[in-house]
Amino acid sequence: MDFAFDARTEELRGRLLAFMDEYVYPAEPVAEEQRAALASPWDTPAVVAELKAEARRQGLWNLFLPDSEYGAGLTNLQYAPLAEITGRSPHLAPPALNCAAPDTGNMEVLAQFGDERQRKQWLEPLLAGEIRSAFAMTEPDVASSDATNITTHIERDGDEYVITGRKWYISGAMNPDCAIFIVMGKTDPDGADVRRQQSMVLVPRDTPGVTVKRAMKVFGYEDHSHGGHAEVVFDHARVPVTNLIGEEGGGFAIAQARLGPGRIHHCMRLIGMAERAIELMCRRAVARDAFGKALAQQGVVHNWIADARVTVEQLRLLVLKTAWMMDTVGNRGAHTEIQAIKIATPRAVVGILDRAIQLHGAGGVSQDFPLADLYASARTLMIADGPDEVHQRSLARRELKRYL
């Protein structure tokens, strides 16, 4: 692969970096002030709408979608350095560009597997940033790291599906702009092939029988970044059979298709989070004195900063290689690399953020710096999209298979 960015990527990087400096970073304290004055903690600060309007005006919109009919038509390799930049302000930049999870994955599902009516009704307003969405898969009563465990029932009754089940940590569901759920459940719970039992259906938020029960906390606080994480109950909620995405029994395959790009997008943004942490470490180190000299003169601080730089450079190359492979040999061909970055990136970035927090002392765990919030996000990604151990298990089996 060629390590140099092509002309289009360089041009978009320049525009995006300028957008971050001029609009996004100054909006961070404004968003916090506005959020504190909102009637509901789940309402969106007004400054986000201003950022979205400016991003769209500048053509920095839907950059994640490789299909030029719906998005910017960028390859994974072209999008990777752009996603990294947005990771420096993960709660504002992605939604400003309409590139925020879980909407990105849901738009990809609708673009790839939805029919014409579904794309018209739900994909188009998502592409326009008019609504938000949620992906309902994880359940509290089973180990959802194994998707075959899912117990939510999707039972056909004439021209309708009846959905019954309980989901939790459904990102985006607390946001009042969340208008649609993609729900994964079992249409054939007794089927012989455990990977053909699941299906996905579109369930509008206002469907009778759908209750957004409570917000789930992350490390003891409410995560507003994607519109919260909710427990959602589906109590005999009915939708037309035309709300099925793809075919019955295709849910597992759709989930795998959705998670490939989702995992790499997270890893791209994590590198941006690590870069923000290194910048904050360096600024703190040169501005603070301890025991008679600047922190920047302390040997242990040198080690932390040097190790962080080495780690980030390694991770970036692995993520770029994975993006290139996804473009050239497909998600299946890049399976090992996708798993590798999903294991390595959150774990390493958590370590960098931990050192940055330590260098900031009490300020590091406070709301005055973004480090604690970034740490919580990075640590959560060691569980989300499949816990590390699941990917380690699969990757190790692939390695061992060559010797058996």
C-alpha positions in Angstrom: 0.0 0.0 0.0 1.0 3.6 -0.6 1.4 5.4 2.7 0.9 8.9 1.2 -2.6 10.4 1.2 -4.0 11.1 -2.2 -4.9 14.6 -3.4 -8.6 14.4 -2.4 -7.8 13.1 1.1 -5.2 15.9 1.6 -7.7 18.5 0.4 -10.4 17.2 2.7 -8.0 17.0 5.6 -7.0 20.6 5.2 -10.6 21.7 5.1 -11.6 19.6 8.1 -8.6 20.7 10.2 -9.6 24.3 9.6 -13.3 23.5 10.4 -12.2 21.9 13.7 -10.0 25.0 14.7 -12.6 27.6 13.6 -15.8 26.0 14.7 -15.6 22.7 16.7 -13.1 23.4 19.4 -14.6 26.8 20.2 -18.0 25.1 20.4 -17.0 22.6 23.1 -17.5 25.0 26.1 -20.5 26.5 24.4 -22.1 23.1 24.2 -21.5 22.4 27.8 -23.1 25.7 28.9 -26.1 25.1 26.7 -26.6 21.6 27.9 -26.6 22.7 31.5 -29.5 25.1 30.6 -31.6 22.5 28.7 -34.9 21.3 30.0 -33.9 17.7 29.4 -30.3 16.5 29.5 -31.0 14.5 26.3 -31.9 17.5 24.2 -29.3 18.6 21.7 -27.5 21.9 22.4 -28.3 24.5 19.8 -24.7 24.9 18.8 -24.7 21.4 17.3 -27.3 22.5 14.7 -25.1 25.4 13.9 -22.1 23.2 13.4 -24.1 20.8 11.2 -25.3 23.7 9.0 -21.7 25.0 8.6 -20.3 21.5 7.9 -23.0 20.9 5.2 -22.3 24.3 3.7 -18.6 23.4 3.4 -19.3 20.0 1.9 -18.0 18.1 5.0 -21.1 15.9 5.2 -21.7 12.1 5.2 -18.0 11.5 4.6 -18.3 7.9 5.9 -20.4 6.5 3.2 -18.4 4.9 0.3 -21.5 4.9 -2.0 -21.4 8.2 -3.9 -25.1 8.0 -4.3 -25.6 8.6 -0.6 -22.3 9.9 0.7 -18.9 11.4 -0.3 -17.9 8.2 -2.1 -14.6 7.9 -0.2 -12.8 4.7 0.3 -12.0 3.4 3.8 -8.4 4.5 3.3 -9.5 8.0 2.3 -11.9 8.3 5.2 -9.6 7.0 7.9 -7.5 10.1 8.4 -10.7 12.2 8.4 -12.3 10.1 11.1 -9.1 10.4 13.1 -9.5 14.2 13.1 -13.1 14.0 14.3 -12.0 11.8 17.1 -10.2 14.7 18.7 -13.6 16.0 19.6 -15.7 12.9 19.5 -18.9 14.3 21.0 -19.2 17.3 18.6 -17.3 16.6 15.4 -18.9 13.3 14.3 -22.5 14.6 14.7 -21.5 17.9 13.1 -20.5 16.0 10.0 -23.4 13.5 10.2 -20.8 10.8 10.8 -21.8 9.8 14.3 -22.6 6.3 15.5 -25.0 4.6 15.6 -26.5 6.5 12.7 -23.5 5.7 10.5 -24.0 1.9 10.8 -27.7 2.2 10.5 -27.4 4.2 7.3 -25.0 1.7 5.9 -27.5 -1.1 6.7 -30.3 0.7 5.0 -28.2 1.7 2.0 -27.0 -1.9 1.5 -29.9 -4.0 2.6 -33.0 -1.7 2.7 -35.6 -1.7 0.0 -36.7 1.4 -1.9 -39.5 2.3 0.5 -37.3 1.9 3.6 -34.6 4.0 2.1 -37.1 6.7 1.2 -38.7 6.8 4.6 -35.7 6.4 6.9 -32.4 6.6 5.0 -33.1 9.9 3.3 -34.0 11.8 6.6 -30.9 10.3 8.3 -28.7 11.4 5.4 -30.1 14.9 5.7 -29.5 14.9 9.5 -33.2 15.5 10.2 -33.6 12.5 12.5 -31.4 10.2 14.6 -31.6 6.4 15.0 -30.6 3.5 17.3 -29.5 -0.1 16.8 -31.2 -2.5 19.3 -29.2 -5.7 19.7 -27.7 -6.0 23.2 -29.8 -7.6 25.9 -29.3 -7.6 29.7 -30.3 -11.2 30.4 -27.9 -13.0 28.1 -24.3 -12.7 27.0 -24.9 -10.6 23.9 -21.2 -11.0 22.9 -22.6 -14.2 21.3 -25.4 -12.9 19.1 -27.0 -16.4 18.9 -28.0 -15.9 22.5 -30.5 -13.1 21.7 -33.9 -13.8 23.1 -36.1 -11.0 21.6 -38.9 -12.6 19.6 -40.0 -11.3 16.2 -43.1 -13.3 15.5 -45.2 -13.0 12.4 -48.9 -12.5 12.7 -50.6 -12.1 9.4 -49.2 -8.9 7.7 -47.4 -7.8 10.9 -44.4 -8.7 13.0 -44.9 -8.7 16.8 -41.7 -7.8 18.7 -41.3 -8.8 22.4 -38.0 -8.4 24.3 -35.8 -6.2 26.4 -32.7 -4.4 25.2 -30.2 -2.2 27.0 -27.3 0.1 26.3 -29.1 1.1 23.1 -27.0 4.1 22.0 -28.9 7.1 20.9 -32.3 6.0 22.2 -32.6 8.8 24.8 -32.2 11.4 22.1 -35.7 12.9 21.4 -34.6 13.1 17.7 -34.3 9.3 17.6 -37.1 8.3 15.3 -36.3 4.7 14.3 -34.9 1.5 15.8 -33.3 -1.3 13.9 -34.2 -4.2 16.1 -32.4 -7.6 16.0 -34.4 -10.6 17.3 -35.3 -14.2 16.5 -37.9 -15.0 13.8 -37.0 -18.7 13.9 -35.8 -19.4 17.5 -35.9 -23.2 16.9 -34.1 -23.2 13.6 -31.3 -25.7 13.1 -28.7 -23.1 12.0 -28.2 -20.8 14.9 -26.9 -18.1 12.6 -30.1 -18.1 10.5 -32.5 -17.6 13.4 -32.2 -13.9 13.7 -33.7 -11.1 11.6 -33.7 -7.3 11.7 -36.8 -5.1 11.6 -37.4 -1.4 11.5 -39.5 -0.2 14.5 -40.5 3.5 14.7 -39.9 4.9 18.2 -43.6 5.9 18.5 -44.8 2.4 17.9 -47.3 1.3 20.6 -45.5 -1.2 22.9 -42.1 0.5 22.6 -41.0 2.0 25.9 -37.7 3.8 26.4 -37.5 2.8 30.1 -34.4 4.5 31.5 -30.9 5.9 30.7 -28.0 3.6 31.4 -25.0 5.2 33.0 -21.4 4.8 32.0 -18.9 4.7 34.8 -21.6 6.3 37.0 -22.5 9.2 34.7 -25.0 9.7 31.9 -23.4 9.7 28.5 -24.8 12.4 26.3 -22.4 11.9 23.5 -24.7 9.9 21.2 -28.0 10.7 22.8 -27.5 8.4 25.8 -27.7 4.7 26.2 -31.1 3.3 27.1 -32.9 0.3 28.3 -35.8 -0.3 25.8 -38.7 -2.6 26.3 -40.6 -4.0 23.3 -44.0 -5.3 24.6 -45.9 -6.9 21.7 -44.9 -4.0 19.5 -46.4 -4.4 16.0 -44.9 -3.3 12.7 -45.8 -4.2 9.1 -43.9 -7.2 7.6 -42.6 -4.7 5.0 -40.4 -3.3 7.8 -38.2 -6.4 7.6 -34.7 -5.6 6.4 -33.5 -8.0 3.8 -34.9 -11.5 4.4 -35.9 -13.6 7.4 -32.9 -15.2 8.9 -30.5 -12.6 7.5 -30.0 -10.7 10.7 -26.8 -12.3 11.7 -25.2 -11.7 8.3 -26.4 -8.0 8.3 -25.0 -7.5 11.8 -21.6 -8.8 10.7 -21.6 -6.5 7.6 -22.6 -3.6 9.9 -19.9 -4.2 12.5 -16.9 -4.4 10.1 -17.0 -0.7 9.1 -18.2 0.3 12.6 -15.2 -1.2 14.3 -12.7 0.5 12.0 -14.5 3.8 12.4 -14.2 3.5 16.1 -10.5 2.8 15.9 -9.9 5.7 13.6 -11.6 8.1 16.0 -9.7 6.5 18.9 -6.4 7.5 17.3 -7.7 11.1 17.2 -8.6 10.8 20.9 -5.0 9.6 21.7 -3.6 12.6 19.7 -5.7 15.0 21.8 -4.4 13.3 24.9 -0.8 13.7 23.8 -1.3 17.3 23.0 -2.9 17.9 26.5 0.0 16.0 28.1 2.6 18.2 26.4 0.8 21.4 27.2 0.4 20.4 30.8 4.0 19.3 31.1 5.5 22.6 30.0 3.1 24.7 32.0 3.4 23.0 35.4 6.3 22.8 37.9 6.8 20.2 40.6 9.7 19.6 43.0 11.7 22.5 41.6 11.4 21.9 37.9 8.9 21.7 35.1 7.0 18.4 34.6 8.5 18.4 31.1 11.9 17.9 32.7 10.8 14.8 34.7 12.1 11.6 33.2 8.9 9.6 33.8 7.0 12.2 31.9 9.4 11.9 29.0 8.7 8.1 29.0 4.9 8.6 29.0 5.0 11.0 26.1 7.5 9.0 24.0 5.7 5.8 24.6 2.4 7.4 23.6 3.9 8.7 20.3 5.3 5.3 19.4 2.0 3.6 20.2 0.0 6.0 18.1 2.2 5.7 15.1 2.0 1.9 15.3 -1.7 1.9 15.7 -2.3 4.4 12.8 -0.3 2.2 10.4 -2.3 -0.9 11.4 -5.6 0.9 11.0 -4.6 2.3 7.6 -3.5 -1.2 6.5 -6.8 -2.5 7.6 -8.7 0.2 5.7 -6.7 -0.5 2.6 -7.4 -4.2 2.8 -11.1 -3.6 3.3 -11.0 -1.6 0.1 -9.0 -4.1 -1.9 -10.0 -7.6 -0.6 -13.3 -6.8 1.2 -14.3 -7.1 4.9 -14.0 -10.8 4.9 -10.5 -10.7 3.5 -9.6 -8.1 6.1 -11.2 -10.1 9.0 -8.0 -10.8 10.9 -6.9 -7.1 10.6 -10.3 -5.8 11.7 -10.1 -8.0 14.8 -6.5 -6.9 15.4 -7.2 -3.2 15.5 -10.4 -3.8 17.6 -8.2 -5.5 20.2 -5.2 -3.3 20.1 -6.6 0.2 19.6 -9.0 0.7 22.6 -6.6 -1.0 24.9 -3.6 1.1 23.9 -5.6 4.4 23.9 -6.9 3.7 27.3 -3.3 3.4 28.5 -2.4 6.8 26.9 -5.4 8.5 28.4 -4.6 7.0 31.8 -1.2 8.6 31.7 -2.6 11.9 30.5 -5.1 11.8 33.4 -2.2 11.1 35.8 -0.2 14.0 34.5 -3.2 16.3 35.1 -3.7 15.2 38.7 -7.1 16.0 40.0 -7.8 18.0 36.9 -7.5 14.8 34.9 -10.6 13.3 36.5 -12.6 16.6 36.5 -15.0 18.1 34.0 -12.5 20.9 33.3 -10.6 18.7 30.9 -11.9 16.2 28.3 -9.7 13.3 29.5 -12.1 11.5 31.9 -14.8 11.6 29.3 -12.4 10.3 26.6 -11.2 7.6 29.0 -14.8 6.4 29.6 -15.5 6.3 25.9 -12.3 4.4 25.1 -12.7 1.9 27.9 -16.3 1.2 26.8 -15.0 0.3 23.4 -13.1 -2.6 24.9 -16.6 -4.1 25.4 -18.7 -2.6 22.5 -18.8 -4.2 19.1 -17.7 -7.4 20.7 -15.5 -7.6 23.7 -11.7 -8.0 23.3 -11.8 -11.7 24.3 -14.2 -12.6 21.6 -11.9 -11.1 18.9 -8.9 -12.7 20.6 -10.6 -16.1 20.5 -11.5 -15.8 16.8 -8.1 -14.4 15.8 -6.2 -17.1 17.7 -8.2 -19.8 16.1 -7.3 -18.5 12.7 -3.7 -18.5 13.6 -3.8 -22.0 15.1 -5.7 -23.4 12.1 -2.6 -23.2 9.9 -0.8 -25.6 12.2 -3.6 -28.2 12.7 
